[in-house]
């Protein structure tokens, strides 16, 4: 069994990404299915180093999604105030 601390980190990042998926442009169901598939594909990992690399990749994806949301919000605000 893998290190319990790593397990907690994986579950935490999964929950954070799942929460962020509520506002995904293609819908929550699409996002949840893709996220589940991505984590399931790495479920066989048992080496701590590989698991840490997976966590780092998930953190990167989280930052990319945040950037997507900020860009979406910026464009909406810009469009609102530019027409006046």
Buried (B, 14 or more C-beta within 10 A) or exposed (E): EEEEEBEEBBEEBBEBBBEBBEBBEEEEEEBBEEBEEBBEEBEEBEEEEEBBEBBEEBBEBBEEBEEBBEEEEEEEEEEEEEEE
